[in-house]
Amino acid sequence: MSAVEMIGAILMIAVSILVTVFIMFQNPKGDGLSSLAGGSSFMNGAKDRSVDAKLNRLIRILAVAFFVVTIAVYAFDIYL
């Protein structure tokens, strides 16, 4: 395993952990099981929506970064 592959693997692990953490920070979109018990969930106005929008954007950027790092490591392994 070359140094570039090791760096790529470390980057992929870091990005995947970040994606997982940021997904857990998001507010749930639906009621889930709380709707069965009669509970209700609601958004706290525009602030929550803007935070969710920022988290969604960050998750998309990290997902693209993961894809790019994966392809770059694979290409480096094959062509160099």
Secondary structure, DSSP 8 states (H G I E B T S, - for coil): --HHHHHHHHHHHHHHHHHHHHHHHS--SS-GGGGTTT------SHHHHHHHHHHHHHHHHHHHHHHHHHHHHHHHHHH-
